[in-house]
Amino acid sequence: MTTPPRDRATRLIVALTMAMVIAHPRAALADDQFDKMRAKIVAFVGDKMEKLGGSRIIYKVDSSGLRESVVADLRDDVYKTLHDGHIAFSNLAIRDGGVDVKIADAKGRDQLGRKLASAADGLPSHALALTDGSDGAVRLTSTDAASAARLNELVEDSIAMIEQRLKDSGVKLVSVVPDGTDRIRIFLPGVTDPEHITAIFGRKVKVSFRLVDASMSPEQAQSGTPPEGTEVLLGFKDKRPYLVAKDSVLDGDDINYAAPGFAAGTKDPVASFRFNGRGTRRLAHVTAENVGRSFAIVLDEKVIAAPVIREPITGGSVQISGNFILEEANSVAMLLRAGALPGHLTLVEQQVIQPGAKP
């Protein structure tokens, strides 16, 4: 009896993964060595899977959108640093892929450089190129190394998002690997309808942050007429009703990072995320004006959580806890990130590969 391609692919993945773990324990390898070896094995597995036949899909990440997002965040960081440090400045603007600003005081220019260098700790060395003009003009641009690292991070984030979206849609056996510097190759053994898969990513995840209306109970709003400008949405897990504003005070475009984690005290699974400069300022303003009110975090018209605002949130970082299991926390984090990826995925290729065909 002939073994189905999907079963053969499963055995192939398991065998190669076990070989990797037995032959190369993680503790014996440096992180970069492990990552390079893992990338080679994943690519090898993907090539072997393609020989079994199935669907190949290639996406391209929007590197232009990424550059625009990075420069906008840099401008926001420069503004916050100058404002918080009480450094006089003028003519802050984005020009030709960088940020220009004029700071007359030399000590102020030095202070800005030190602050930004400290904030870039952990990024590739010399993440920012700072040009100090004689007339106080300062120009900041991202270095080639930092830009390449950002692009690699975007590709990795996109791969994690793709894997989670496919898993949430019931697609379990799949190879998702980088294809060059800005492309992602997806292969699904035995699948002959790639359009079904690309449709999953055709719909943008909608992320919004809305104030909860406490003027009446959600149950009263459900059975009667909700206040103008509000609507009733159900909870992600508890299915309970929430009366929330229709207008969003923040959305997914204001998020620049999201990941699952664990609460410091209880070790319960949580979804953590961080806002960009614009979102951080908006969040601080909204929470300062609404202390004591609940703030609904809405994902695809379902309320993930509705915490009470205890104090202004000025740091831009938020944790969501909702009695999640770790898998749910990961799914929520990836969906939040999917609504915030700086640059969308563009479909480059989709085709059915016959068994034994060369990639």
Buried (B, 14 or more C-beta within 10 A) or exposed (E): EEEEBBBBBBEBBEEBBEEBEEEBEEEEBEEEEBEEBBEEBBBEBBBBBBBBBBBBBBBBBBBEBBBBBBBBBBBBBBBBBBEEEEBEBEEBEEEEEBBBBBBEEEEBBEBBBEBBBEBBEEBBEEBBEBEBEEEBBBBBBBBEEBBEBBBEEBBEBBBBBBBBBBBEEEBEBBBBBBBEEBBBBBBBBBBEEBEEBBEEBEEEBBBBBBBBBEEBEBEBBEEEEBEEEBBBBBBBBEEEBBBBBEEBBBBBBBBBBBBBBBEEEEEBBBBBBBBBBBBBBBBBEBBEEBEEBBBBBBBBEBBBBBBEBEEBBEEBEBBBBBEBEEEBBBBBBBBBBBBBBBBEBEEEEBEEBEEEEEE
